[in-house]
């Protein structure tokens, strides 16, 4: 099991990506429309699987028919993000189970303040049977390696 990362401080092994808040992320007031954070974090998970894990998100979903649906989300909106803001999106693994993983995700402003925090539980699923499956061994090994844990 991976070390718990329940605090807002993410470990040095957290996966990070810079991002600019775009017009399409915002409501008429020019601030992020809250569902857009879920889209941003979904993109971050895809990047994590592609880049940090080296598994290939498309390959996992389309070729191997392994899905990563979200089964639980907790979100805290702490500060607004405006169109044009430079932010950093970050992802850290809090828990790695047999068929699921818990992620901590943050949107952090350039000034260092956490704008949004999300805790997300993902279950590995067969896209053929639509039932939960054990995390594939190569995916598990990549998560452990990228998270800097002995597993």
Secondary structure, 3 states (H helix, E strand, C coil): CCCCCCCCCCCCCCEEEEEECCHHHECCCCEECCHHHHHHHHHHHHHHHHHHCCCCHHHHHHHCCEEEEEEEEEEEECCCCECCCEEEEEEEEEEECCCEEEEEEEEEECCCCEEEEEEEEEEEEECCCCCECCCCHHHHHHHHHHHCCCC
